[in-house]
Amino acid sequence: MGHSSRGWGAALLGLLAVVQIVSISAQTLSTGSLSVSWDVVKSSIKEYTVVVRLRNNQLINPVPAPGWALSWTWQQNEMVETVDGAQVLNLADCSGTSAADDFPDKVWYAVTCAARPIFVSTYNQGYLPAASVDNVNNTAQFTIVLGKGSDYWGVGNLTLPSDFDIGLPGYQCTLPAPVAAGRSVPVSIGGRQYYTAIRSYDFTCFLSPQFVAKPTCCVSFSGFFNNTVATCPACACGCNATLGSNATLGSNATACASRQSGPNAATQLLFGPAVPTTSSQQISSKQTLDTAPRPCSSGCMTDIHFAVSQEFGGGWQVQVAIANTRATPIADWLLAMDLPLANYLEAVYTVQHDAARQLPNFAIFSGQPYYNDVIPSAPGNVQWIMNFNKTAVAPATGPKIKIIDQNAFPTAVYFMGQQCALPPFDAIPSNMLGQTSGAASGRRISAALVIAALVALSTVLL
């Protein structure tokens, strides 16, 4: 019994380790951080100049319009004399403050004397692309010239503001940490001139684990080799009618908790009645699916359908649709997929595609600027087609694909950086005799497998 139990124990520990690795990987992808630097580059008795830089280091999280809104609380009765590269939302008259006595010649054209100013971008509506897509334009910078209250005059009297906030839903910021003086600070993004900082601080802002853990999107799968639609679980994003037009479950919320949701809005786009699309290429399919509404909904604000629509001699084709069920548009949308066969992707039509350099097997999709980079409010949507080549990968680096099956579907999907709810593993369409079975692929570990291992281990140990 000792050898047997040790064997089962080792197997179970290995299995749980894999499950933990998958979970940590998803958490890492969905978080990352926005880094903020505060550099004092000039200082006199009464005034000082600060360069503020924001950088989006998140791999798959863009900062969409209207973007960041950085705020803080002054500690030295500061007056903002000028600002370059940003604008202040809360303008405040300085004539009735102590600044009128301290700076009588400047108070009339000062920007603001607000105790807690809010700065927003003047470029690209505050949009910062994800680092895996654009590692150059994911930075914003602005410069402010400040006058200090007379009680704090002195060249070296520089007190950092408090209570920094990035102004983005779900984000929390760390306390600023001092950095050794003397670092080089560019005068402008991409410029060749640099300041030498007198005093520097850094802090980061990141999505809270509670915000990341809650899905906001529902993914469904279908394949030409199977006439079923695999949907995400009912109430995957919650059974709250305030989440969007797809979340009106009412008294059915309790009954739906352990069931699958019906075909979502994105599925209906591809296989149901024609719906206006933001793409000039309306997708159609010869496949006939059971898309009859079911009583349960996912409760998600965004629906995504991934359809393996056809197979041909040299490859296969996939259709993707994103449907917005909320009352507001989605600007600068970004979809990231963990595709086991991403290396075989040959062509993508009507949207932009990027291979995430830091993320093997990941494919990143976004809209074409000024064409379909904004998904309108419900029933707004965007659709596209992509072709895969079975021999796109050289024999030395990958095998030739023979059968298109569950390996063609993504193992993880992220929309706007947040993980989407996927269909259960055993519901994914299979090409094995037209059945839906998890036996054809070992890509994803199901909860049932973990439970079975626990039961087996307990039996052996007893």
C-alpha positions in Angstrom: 0.0 0.0 0.0 2.9 2.3 0.7 4.3 2.2 -2.8 0.8 2.5 -4.3 -0.2 5.5 -2.2 3.1 7.2 -2.8 2.6 6.8 -6.6 -0.9 8.2 -6.4 0.3 11.0 -4.2 3.0 11.9 -6.6 0.7 11.8 -9.6 -1.9 14.0 -7.8 0.7 16.5 -6.7 1.9 16.7 -10.3 -1.6 17.2 -11.5 -2.4 19.9 -9.0 0.9 21.6 -9.8 -0.1 21.8 -13.5 -3.5 23.2 -12.5 -1.7 25.8 -10.3 0.7 26.8 -13.1 -2.3 27.3 -15.4 -4.0 29.5 -12.9 -0.9 31.5 -12.1 -0.3 32.0 -15.8 -3.8 33.4 -16.4 -3.4 35.7 -13.4 -0.1 37.0 -14.6 -1.5 37.7 -18.1 -4.5 39.6 -16.7 -2.6 41.8 -14.4 0.8 43.4 -15.2 1.0 47.1 -14.3 1.1 50.7 -15.4 4.3 52.3 -14.2 4.4 56.0 -13.3 7.5 58.0 -12.8 7.8 61.5 -11.1 11.0 63.4 -11.9 11.9 66.8 -10.6 14.1 68.2 -13.4 14.5 71.9 -12.3 14.2 73.7 -9.0 14.5 77.3 -7.8 13.6 79.0 -4.6 9.9 79.5 -5.5 9.3 77.1 -8.4 10.1 73.6 -9.7 9.5 71.6 -12.9 8.3 68.0 -12.9 8.1 65.4 -15.8 5.5 62.7 -15.3 5.7 59.5 -17.4 3.1 56.7 -17.6 4.0 53.4 -19.3 1.6 50.5 -20.0 3.6 47.3 -19.2 0.6 45.1 -19.4 0.9 42.4 -22.1 -2.7 42.1 -23.1 -4.4 45.0 -21.3 -4.8 48.2 -23.4 -5.8 51.5 -21.7 -8.8 52.5 -23.9 -10.2 55.9 -24.4 -11.1 58.1 -22.5 -7.8 56.8 -20.9 -6.0 57.5 -17.7 -6.8 60.5 -15.4 -3.9 60.9 -13.0 -4.6 62.9 -9.8 -2.9 63.6 -6.5 -3.0 65.9 -3.5 -0.5 68.7 -3.1 1.5 69.1 0.1 3.0 72.6 -0.5 0.1 74.7 -1.7 1.3 74.4 -5.3 0.0 76.5 -8.2 0.2 74.9 -11.6 1.7 77.6 -13.8 1.9 75.7 -17.1 1.3 72.1 -18.3 2.6 70.6 -21.6 1.4 67.2 -22.9 -1.7 67.0 -20.8 -4.6 69.1 -19.6 -6.2 69.8 -16.2 -9.8 68.8 -15.8 -10.6 70.8 -12.7 -9.5 74.4 -13.3 -9.6 76.5 -10.3 -9.2 80.3 -10.0 -6.0 81.3 -8.1 -6.9 84.9 -7.4 -8.5 84.1 -4.1 -5.7 81.9 -2.8 -2.3 82.5 -1.2 -0.8 82.3 -4.6 -2.2 85.8 -5.3 0.3 87.1 -2.7 3.1 84.7 -3.5 3.0 85.1 -7.3 1.1 88.4 -8.1 2.5 88.6 -11.6 1.6 85.0 -12.6 -1.6 84.2 -10.7 -3.9 85.6 -13.5 -2.7 83.1 -16.2 -2.0 80.1 -13.9 -3.7 76.9 -15.0 -5.1 75.9 -11.6 -4.7 76.1 -7.9 -6.9 73.0 -7.1 -5.6 71.1 -4.1 -6.2 67.9 -6.0 -5.7 68.5 -9.8 -6.7 65.8 -12.3 -4.5 65.5 -15.4 -5.7 63.7 -18.6 -3.9 63.1 -21.9 -4.1 65.5 -24.9 -2.9 62.7 -27.2 -5.0 59.9 -28.7 -7.7 60.3 -26.0 -5.5 58.7 -23.4 -5.2 55.4 -25.2 -2.2 53.3 -24.4 -1.7 50.1 -26.3 -0.8 46.8 -24.6 2.9 46.2 -24.4 2.8 43.0 -26.5 1.2 44.9 -29.4 3.1 48.2 -29.3 6.1 48.6 -27.0 6.9 52.1 -28.3 3.6 54.1 -28.2 2.5 52.6 -24.9 4.0 55.6 -23.0 2.5 59.0 -22.2 4.4 62.0 -20.7 3.7 65.5 -19.6 5.6 68.4 -18.0 4.3 70.8 -15.3 5.8 74.0 -14.0 4.8 74.6 -10.4 4.9 77.5 -7.9 5.2 76.7 -4.2 3.5 78.4 -1.3 5.8 80.9 0.4 5.9 78.7 3.6 7.8 76.1 1.5 10.2 78.3 -0.5 13.7 76.9 -0.9 15.6 75.1 -3.7 15.8 71.8 -1.9 12.3 72.0 -0.3 10.5 69.5 -2.5 7.7 67.4 -1.0 6.1 64.7 -3.0 2.3 64.9 -3.4 0.2 62.2 -1.7 -2.7 59.9 -2.7 -1.9 59.2 -6.3 -4.7 57.7 -8.4 -4.7 56.6 -12.0 -8.4 57.1 -12.6 -9.1 53.7 -14.2 -11.7 51.3 -13.0 -10.3 48.3 -11.0 -6.8 49.8 -10.6 -4.9 50.2 -7.4 -1.6 52.1 -7.0 1.4 51.4 -4.8 3.0 54.0 -2.6 5.7 56.0 -4.5 9.3 54.8 -3.9 12.3 57.1 -4.1 14.8 56.5 -6.9 18.5 57.6 -6.9 18.9 61.1 -8.2 20.6 61.6 -11.6 18.6 59.5 -13.9 18.1 60.7 -17.5 14.6 61.9 -18.4 13.7 62.6 -22.0 12.5 66.1 -22.7 9.8 64.5 -25.0 8.8 61.0 -25.9 11.2 59.7 -28.6 13.3 62.9 -28.4 17.1 63.0 -28.2 17.4 65.7 -25.5 17.5 64.6 -21.8 17.2 66.2 -18.4 19.1 65.0 -15.4 16.6 64.4 -12.6 17.2 66.2 -9.3 14.7 64.0 -7.4 12.8 60.9 -8.6 10.0 58.6 -7.5 8.3 55.6 -9.1 5.1 53.8 -8.4 2.9 51.2 -10.2 -0.8 50.8 -10.7 -2.3 47.4 -11.3 -5.7 45.7 -11.6 -7.0 44.3 -8.4 -7.3 40.5 -8.2 -11.0 40.8 -7.5 -11.5 42.8 -10.7 -9.5 40.3 -12.7 -11.2 37.3 -11.3 -14.6 38.2 -12.5 -15.2 37.4 -16.2 -17.0 40.0 -18.4 -17.1 38.0 -21.6 -18.6 34.7 -22.8 -17.0 32.5 -25.5 -18.8 29.9 -27.5 -17.3 27.3 -29.9 -18.6 25.5 -33.0 -17.1 23.3 -35.7 -18.1 22.3 -39.2 -17.6 18.7 -38.1 -20.3 18.9 -35.3 -23.8 20.4 -35.2 -23.6 21.6 -31.6 -22.7 24.9 -30.1 -20.5 24.7 -27.0 -21.4 27.7 -24.7 -20.0 29.1 -21.6 -21.7 28.4 -18.2 -24.9 30.1 -17.4 -24.4 33.1 -15.1 -20.7 33.0 -15.9 -20.5 36.8 -15.4 -23.3 36.9 -12.9 -27.1 36.9 -13.1 -27.5 40.7 -12.6 -29.7 42.6 -15.0 -27.4 45.6 -14.7 -24.6 43.8 -16.5 -26.2 44.2 -19.9 -29.1 43.3 -22.2 -27.9 39.7 -22.2 -28.4 39.3 -18.4 -32.2 39.4 -17.9 -32.7 36.2 -16.0 -34.9 37.3 -13.2 -36.3 34.5 -11.2 -34.4 31.9 -13.3 -31.0 32.9 -11.7 -31.0 30.2 -9.1 -32.1 27.5 -11.6 -29.5 28.6 -14.1 -26.5 28.5 -11.8 -25.5 24.9 -12.7 -26.5 24.9 -16.4 -25.1 26.0 -19.7 -26.1 29.3 -21.3 -27.9 29.4 -24.6 -26.2 30.5 -27.9 -25.0 34.0 -27.3 -25.4 37.1 -29.5 -22.1 36.4 -31.3 -23.3 32.9 -32.3 -26.5 34.4 -33.6 -24.5 36.8 -35.8 -22.8 33.9 -37.6 -25.6 31.4 -37.8 -28.8 33.3 -37.1 -30.7 36.2 -38.8 -28.5 38.8 -40.5 -27.4 41.6 -38.1 -25.7 44.8 -39.3 -22.0 44.5 -38.9 -19.1 47.0 -38.5 -17.2 45.0 -41.1 -17.8 45.4 -44.8 -17.5 41.6 -45.2 -20.7 40.0 -43.8 -19.7 36.5 -42.8 -21.9 33.6 -43.9 -21.7 29.9 -43.3 -23.2 26.8 -44.8 -23.2 25.2 -41.4 -26.6 24.7 -39.8 -26.6 24.8 -36.0 -29.1 24.5 -33.3 -29.2 28.2 -32.2 -32.6 28.1 -30.5 -32.7 30.4 -27.5 -32.5 28.6 -24.1 -33.8 30.0 -20.8 -30.4 30.7 -19.3 -28.0 33.5 -20.1 -24.3 34.0 -19.4 -24.9 37.5 -17.9 -21.8 38.8 -19.8 -21.4 42.2 -21.4 -19.5 40.8 -24.4 -20.1 37.7 -26.4 -17.5 36.0 -28.6 -18.0 33.1 -31.0 -15.1 31.1 -32.5 -16.3 28.9 -35.4 -14.1 26.4 -37.2 -16.1 26.9 -40.4 -14.5 24.7 -43.0 -11.5 22.6 -43.9 -9.8 22.5 -47.3 -6.9 20.6 -48.8 -4.2 22.8 -47.5 -5.7 24.2 -44.3 -8.8 25.4 -42.5 -10.9 28.5 -41.9 -12.1 30.2 -38.7 -14.8 32.8 -38.3 -14.8 35.0 -35.2 -17.6 37.4 -34.1 -17.6 39.8 -31.1 -21.0 41.2 -30.0 -21.4 44.1 -27.6 -24.5 43.7 -25.4 -23.9 46.8 -23.3 -25.4 50.2 -23.9 -22.0 51.9 -24.5 -19.5 51.4 -27.3 -16.2 49.6 -26.8 -13.3 51.8 -28.0 -9.8 50.4 -29.0 -10.9 46.8 -28.4 -8.3 44.1 -28.1 -8.8 40.3 -28.1 -6.1 37.9 -27.1 -6.3 34.1 -27.7 -4.1 31.3 -26.6 -4.2 29.2 -29.8 -2.3 25.9 -29.7 -2.0 26.1 -33.5 -1.2 29.8 -33.7 2.0 29.1 -35.7 -0.2 27.8 -38.5 -2.2 31.1 -38.9 -1.6 32.4 -42.4 -4.0 35.3 -43.1 -6.4 37.5 -41.1 -9.0 39.7 -42.9 -10.6 43.0 -41.9 -8.9 43.3 -38.5 -5.3 43.7 -37.3 -3.4 40.7 -36.1 -0.2 40.7 -34.0 1.8 37.7 -32.7 2.6 38.5 -29.1 6.4 38.1 -29.0 6.5 37.6 -25.3 3.6 35.1 -25.3 4.2 31.9 -27.3 1.0 30.6 -29.1 -0.8 33.9 -28.4 -2.6 35.8 -31.2 -3.7 39.4 -30.6 -6.5 41.0 -32.6 -7.6 44.6 -32.7 -9.6 46.8 -35.0 -8.4 48.8 -38.0 -8.1 52.5 -37.0 -11.0 54.6 -38.1 -12.7 51.5 -39.5 -13.7 49.0 -36.9 -11.6 49.8 -33.9 -14.8 50.8 -32.0 -17.5 48.3 -31.4 -20.8 50.2 -31.3 -23.3 49.8 -28.4 -25.7 46.9 -28.6 -26.2 45.3 -31.0 -22.8 46.5 -32.2 -20.4 43.9 -33.4 -17.2 43.1 -35.4 -16.5 40.0 -37.4 -13.6 38.5 -39.3 -12.2 35.5 -41.1 -8.8 33.9 -40.7 -7.1 31.1 -42.6 -4.7 28.5 -41.3 -2.2 26.6 -43.4 -1.6 23.0 -42.4 2.0 23.1 -43.5 2.8 26.7 -42.5 5.3 25.5 -39.9 8.5 23.9 -41.1 8.9 20.2 -40.4 11.9 21.0 -38.1 9.8 23.2 -35.8 6.3 21.6 -36.0 4.3 18.7 -37.4 2.0 18.8 -40.3 -1.6 19.0 -39.2 -3.7 16.0 -40.3 -7.0 16.3 -38.5 -8.7 19.5 -37.4 -10.3 18.8 -34.1 -10.4 20.3 -30.6 -6.8 21.4 -31.1 -8.2 24.2 -33.4 -10.0 26.0 -30.5 -8.3 28.5 -28.1 -7.4 27.3 -24.6 -7.8 30.8 -23.2 -9.4 34.0 -24.4 -9.0 37.5 -23.0 -11.0 40.6 -24.0 -9.6 44.0 -23.0 -7.2 42.1 -20.8 -9.9 40.2 -18.8 -10.2 36.5 -19.0 -13.4 35.2 -20.7 -15.6 32.3 -19.6 -15.0 29.3 -21.9 -17.2 26.3 -22.5 -16.6 23.3 -20.3 -13.9 21.0 -21.6 -16.2 18.1 -22.2 -18.6 20.2 -24.3 -16.0 21.4 -26.9 -17.0 20.1 -30.4 -15.0 17.1 -31.5 -14.2 15.7 -34.9 -14.2 12.1 -33.5 -17.4 10.5 -34.9 -19.2 13.8 -34.5 -19.2 13.6 -30.7 -18.4 16.2 -28.1 -15.8 14.6 -26.0 -12.7 15.7 -24.2 -10.9 12.4 -25.0 -9.6 13.7 -28.3 -7.4 16.4 -26.8 -5.4 16.8 -23.6 -5.0 20.5 -23.9 -7.0 21.6 -20.9 -7.4 20.0 -17.4 -11.0 19.7 -16.3 -12.3 20.0 -12.8 -13.8 16.5 -13.2 -10.2 15.1 -13.8 -9.0 16.7 -10.6 -12.0 15.4 -8.6 -11.5 11.9 -10.0 -7.8 12.0 -8.9 -8.8 13.1 -5.4 -11.4 10.3 -5.2 -8.9 7.7 -6.4 -6.2 8.9 -4.0 -8.6 8.8 -1.0 -9.6 5.2 -2.0 -6.0 4.1 -2.1 -5.0 5.7 1.2 -8.0 4.3 3.0 
